[in-house]
C-alpha cells in the first residue's frame, strides 16, 4: 500500500479523520520552512500538502499569495522545493502532496517533473488548474512513476463531471467547500454533508474537505463527515505572524496543529 491510502487507513482504524496540513514550501525561507514541516508532522499531521510557490497563484487568497511571495523572494526554485522534500524524507515517511499549478509542471517537462517529484519523495500531485479533460499527459506520467493524482470537486461541479473526476483520481478527492479562493472563515460552508455523499456515490476513494477550516470545532464538524480535513491558511498565518522572530515559528505551529488534530477524533 502506498503512503497516501495507508495514511487514511491508519486514521480510519483509529476512528478519526486524517489531518492534512498545508504549508507553502520555502515560506519564509528554506531552513525555517523545513523546521515548520518537521514541526507539523511531529505534532500529528497525517499528510503534508506542500504549496509550490508560484508568481500567479489564482486559486489562493491573500494569505497564501503572500506566503508564495515570501518563498520566491527567499530564493525558492523548483530544485529547492525538491530538495526540501528530500530533507523531510531524511527523517519522515509522511505522505507529501504537491499543491501546484500546471505552468510549473509543463514548463519543466511534464514527465520529467513528475519523475523528479517521485525521486524526491512526493506521493501525490494536486494540479489546481488542470481539469481531468486536459490532464491525460500528466495522468500518464503519474501512472508511470507511481505518483497519485488528487483531483478537486467544487460546490459548482455539475453531477455529470463527477464520474470523470473520480476516474482521474487515484489518491483522494479534495472537496473545496467554498467558491472562490483559499482563506480563513469564521463559519463552515453550507452543504458539506450532501457534497461528500454525492462524491462518495461516484468514488470509493477518500474524500478530504478544505478551504476555510481554521478551528478545532470546525475540524471536529468536518471530521464527522469526511475522511480527511485540510487546514492551510490558519497555519500559514502562524508563519506570517512569526516572521520577525523566526525561531518561534516551528513551536507555534506544533502547538496549533496539535490543537487542531485533537478535533479529528470521532465520538
N, C-alpha and C positions, 0 to 999 in steps of 0.2 A: 504494500500500500504506500502510495506517495505521501509526502508530508501534509498536503492540504486536506485530503479526506481523513487522514489519521488524526489531524487536529480536531476536526469536527466530531469524529467518532469518540475521541478522548473526552471532549466536553459532554457529549450526549450520554456517555456511560456514567458521568458524574451528575447527571440531571441538571445541566446548566447549558447556557448558550456559549458559543465561542466568542471571545472578546478580540476584536480586530482593531489594532491601534494604527492610526495614520500619522506619519511624520514626513516632512519634506527632507529628502536626502541632502545633507550638507548645510542644513539650517541650524545655527547661523554661521558655522564653519565646519570643516571636516571633523576635527577632533571632538568638538562639542556634540556634533551630530552622532558620532559613533558612541559617545558616552550616553547620549539620550536614548539611542536604540537599545543599548545594553540595559539601561535602567527600566524601560517599559517592559522588556522581555522578562527581566528578573522580577518585576512587580506582578506578573501574571498574564501578560498579553499572550494569546494563543497563536495569533497571526500578526505579522508586521507588514503593513501596507506602506511602501515607500513611494512617495511622490517624487518623480524625476523632474528636477527643476527645468522650467520652460519659460521662454520670454513672453509667450502669449497664451496663458492658461485659461481658456474661455469658460471652462466649466467650474472654475474656482471663484469663490468670493474673495473679498479683500484680504482676509486673514491669510489664506493660502497663497494668494498672489504675492503678498509681501514676503512670505516665507521663501517662495521661489526666487524672488529678487535678492533677498539676503544671501541665499545659497549661490546664486550666479555671481554676485559681487564678490563673494569669498573665493571664487575660482573653481566652482564645481563644473565638471565636464562629464560627458558620457563615461570616459575612462575612470574618472574619480568616483562616479556612482558605482561602477562595477567593483572598484577597489573597496568601497565602503561595505558592499555585500560580502566580499571575501574576508574582510576583517571581522564582520559579525559572525561569519561561518567558522572562524577560528575557535569559537567557544560556544556556539549555539546552533541547534538544529531547528530553530523556529521557522515555520513556513514564511517565505517572503514573497510578496506580490508587488510588482511594479505597477504603479498608477501613473500612466503616461499618455502622451499624445502621439498620433501616428506620424507626424512630421519627424519626431525624434527617432522613430524606428525606421521609417522609409529612407531618411537621409543618410543613415549608416548602412543601408542594405538590409532588407527585412530578414533574410535567412542568417546573415552574419550577426545581426543584432541579437536575434533570439539565441543563436549559438553562444555568443559571448555572455548573455544573461544566464544561460544554463550553466556554463562553465564557472561563472562566479558564484552560483548557488541560488539563483532565483527559481522559485517554484511556479509562479503564475504571472500572466500579463493581463492587465486591465487597460485596454487602449480606448480611452474615453470617446474619441471622435471617429472611431472606425466601426460602422454598423456591420452586422454579420453579412449583409448582402454584398459588401465590398471587401470582406475580410478573408477571402479564400487563400491568398498568399501567406498572410500571417498565420492563419489556422494550420496550413500545411507545414510551415516552419516549426510551429509549436508541437505538432504531432511528431515531426522528425526528431526533435531534440528533447522530447519528454517534458515540455512546459505546459502547464494547464492554462486554459483560457477562462477568463472571468468576464461575463457579459452583464450589461445593465438593462434593467427594466425600470421604466419611469411611470408616474401616475398617468401620463398621457399615452403610454404604449397601447396601441389597439390590440384587441384579443387575437386578431388574425396574425400578428407578428410573433406571438409568444412561442409557437412551435419552432419557428426558425431560430429564435434566440436560444431556446432550450437545446436545439440540435447543435448549435455552435459553441456551447459551453461545456467545458469538461471539469472545471474546478468548482465554482459556486456561482450562483446568480446573485447579483448585487441589486437590491431594490432601492432605488433612490426615492426616498419617501416624500420629497418635495420637488415642485417645479423650480427652476432657477438654478442658483449656484450654491456652493458649499457655504456653511456658516452656522454659528451657534444660534439656537432658537429657544425661547422660553417654554414653548409647548410643542409636543409632538404633532406631527401632521395627522390629519384625519384619514381614515380609510386603510390603515396598515393591515388590520386583520383580513379584510376582504382581498387586498392585493396579494398578500402572502398565500392565501388559499388559492387564488387564481393562478399564481405561478406554479404552485405545487401540483395543480391539475395537469400541468404540461411537462413537469420535470421531477425526477426523484432526487436531484442534486440539492445540496444545502442552499438555503436562502438566507442571505445576510441583509440587514437593513441599516442604512446610514443616511446622512445629511441631517444636521440639526440636533443630533443627540449629544447632550453635554452634562447630564447629571445622573447620579446613581438611580434616582427614581425613574428617569426616562429609560435608562438601561434595563431596569427591572421590568418595566412595562413591555419593552420590545422583546426581551429575552423570553417572556412567556409565550411569544407568538412565532419567533423566528429562530433559525439555527445559529445565527451569528449577529453580533451588534458591532457596528463600526462607529468609532469616535475619532474625529480628526481635528476640527478647528479648536475644540476645547483644549486639546493637547498642544497644538501649535501656539495657542495663546500663552501657555505656560512658558514656552521658549521665548516668545516675543517679550514677555514681562521680565524675563531674566537675562536679556542680552547684556545689560550693563554689568552684571556680575555673573559671568557665565559658569563659574564653578557650581553655582547653586541650581542650575537647570536640571541636571540629572536627578538629584534627590527630590526636587519639587515634582518632577514628572513621575517618579516612582510612587510618591505619596498619592498623587492624583489618580494614577492608573489603579493602584490598589483599592482605592475607594470605589472606583467605577466597576472594577472586576467583581467586587462583592455583590453588585446588583445583577450579575448574570445567573445566580442560583435560582432555580425554580422551586417553588414551595410544593 
